[in-house]
Amino acid sequence: MGETSKLQLPETFLSFLEANGLDPSIYTHRDSIPRYVRLKPGFEDLVGEIEYEINCKLEKVNWLPGFYSIPPDVQIARSMAYQQGKMYGIDAASGAAVSALGISPGDHVLDLCAAPGAKLCMMLDLLGEKGTATGVDVARHRLAACRTMLRKYGLGQRSRLFLADGTTFSVPPITNLPCGSCADDHEETFKEWTSRRPYKERKQEAKAKNNNFFLPQNGQPEIIFYGQSSGVIGLKKKELYRPLDQKDCGYDKVLVDAECTHDGSIKHIQKFEQWGWTTLERRVLDAERTDRNLTALQIVETRGHSCIQHL
Ligand SMILES: C[S@@+](CC[C@H](N)C(=O)[O-])C[C@H]1O[C@@H](n2cnc3c(N)ncnc32)[C@H](O)[C@@H]1O
């Protein structure tokens, strides 16, 4: 590990930490937090090759299968293993949250704050060849990044992504829906998903540029990606958006991953040294903005699902 260098935090942030009973030293030791990588299942044999490529040792995290810690200053973005979708950059704390769900192949899992998708990918890796994962997020641009991530890691097959507010999301998983269960036989069915996005989506994306939390005006969740084995292809809109009734089993596991305070967020705060501490004051410490944009969005009801809130 490199020599520890200390950050000088601005007065406003120090007062904020004091008011909230937080020890500022966790934010000042820039080099004290290790970073973690996860190897995609099946690529564990690449450890030696990756160590050679990124020029450091991968220390196995014994309590979390597939995870390794590396020194904080090591960059992985240029490595072949990362670029070829064999290695993820994901914190151990994030991995612990997913691991606590106890996902088994065949489960139908719901990730209510899914973007940009590191945990959703881990869920899909745990599902393997059976089950489905549904990711929901309010931020269209972040969901687009999530879609790119699923495709990069070859995990799109069993997944669906919805632009929606997790506090009200109630689209059920597709389990054993009988074919032709919808009365209107003339209604169009979902075809194979294509990256050529329809005009409506492109128009909404342009509108969303000024407001990243732009949700569909009719309040209905908007499906922005689905894979070949997600169960969506061949369904009619009414079947996909059918109301959850008592016959539905709902989801087997649900993760609510609203803004959190794990190791990753410490590093995130440290990035404001380059971005400018005034940006931190505007984006993080502005109580009115936080109330307006985040607090209301994060009150997520889980409606009877088994749920882990990652804080
Ligand atoms: C900590 S990030 C999630 C990280 C993600 N789970 C991962 O592993 O990459 C929090 C996400 O929650 C989303 N979010 C916040 N409130 C939401 C709500 N009410 N419904 C859906 N998504 C929400 C934000 O847009 C943001 O993308």
The ligand as a Tripos MOL2 file, in Angstrom:
@<TRIPOS>MOLECULE
LIG
   27    29     1     0     0
SMALL
NO_CHARGES

@<TRIPOS>ATOM
      1 C1        -26.4800    3.1840   -4.5070 C.3       1 LIG1
      2 S1        -27.1510    3.3540   -6.1250 S.3       1 LIG1
      3 C2        -27.4830    1.6780   -6.5600 C.3       1 LIG1
      4 C3        -26.2490    0.9080   -6.9680 C.3       1 LIG1
      5 C4        -26.5800   -0.4020   -7.6510 C.3       1 LIG1
      6 N1        -27.4060   -1.2640   -6.8570 N.3       1 LIG1
      7 C5        -25.3430   -1.1670   -8.0550 C.2       1 LIG1
      8 O1        -25.0240   -2.1810   -7.4520 O.co2     1 LIG1
      9 O2        -24.6750   -0.7430   -9.0170 O.co2     1 LIG1
     10 C6        -28.7590    3.9470   -5.7970 C.3       1 LIG1
     11 C7        -29.7080    3.9700   -7.0080 C.3       1 LIG1
     12 O3        -31.0310    4.1010   -6.4950 O.3       1 LIG1
     13 C8        -31.8010    4.7970   -7.4590 C.3       1 LIG1
     14 N2        -33.0410    5.2250   -6.7600 N.ar      1 LIG1
     15 C9        -33.1780    6.1000   -5.7440 C.ar      1 LIG1
     16 N3        -34.4630    6.1620   -5.3600 N.ar      1 LIG1
     17 C10       -35.1640    5.2990   -6.1510 C.ar      1 LIG1
     18 C11       -36.5480    4.9150   -6.2320 C.ar      1 LIG1
     19 N4        -37.4830    5.4530   -5.4560 N.pl3     1 LIG1
     20 N5        -36.8970    3.9920   -7.1450 N.ar      1 LIG1
     21 C12       -35.9660    3.4430   -7.9660 C.ar      1 LIG1
     22 N6        -34.6510    3.7690   -7.9330 N.ar      1 LIG1
     23 C13       -34.2580    4.6800   -7.0330 C.ar      1 LIG1
     24 C14       -30.8650    5.9000   -7.9220 C.3       1 LIG1
     25 O4        -31.2540    6.4110   -9.1770 O.3       1 LIG1
     26 C15       -29.5260    5.1490   -7.9730 C.3       1 LIG1
     27 O5        -29.2690    4.6550   -9.2760 O.3       1 LIG1
@<TRIPOS>BOND
     1     1     2 1
     2     2     3 1
     3     2    10 1
     4     3     4 1
     5     4     5 1
     6     5     6 1
     7     5     7 1
     8     7     8 2
     9     7     9 1
    10    10    11 1
    11    11    12 1
    12    11    26 1
    13    12    13 1
    14    13    14 1
    15    13    24 1
    16    14    15 ar
    17    14    23 ar
    18    15    16 ar
    19    16    17 ar
    20    17    18 ar
    21    17    23 ar
    22    18    19 1
    23    18    20 ar
    24    20    21 ar
    25    21    22 ar
    26    22    23 ar
    27    24    25 1
    28    24    26 1
    29    26    27 1
@<TRIPOS>SUBSTRUCTURE
     1 LIG1         1 GROUP 0 **** ****
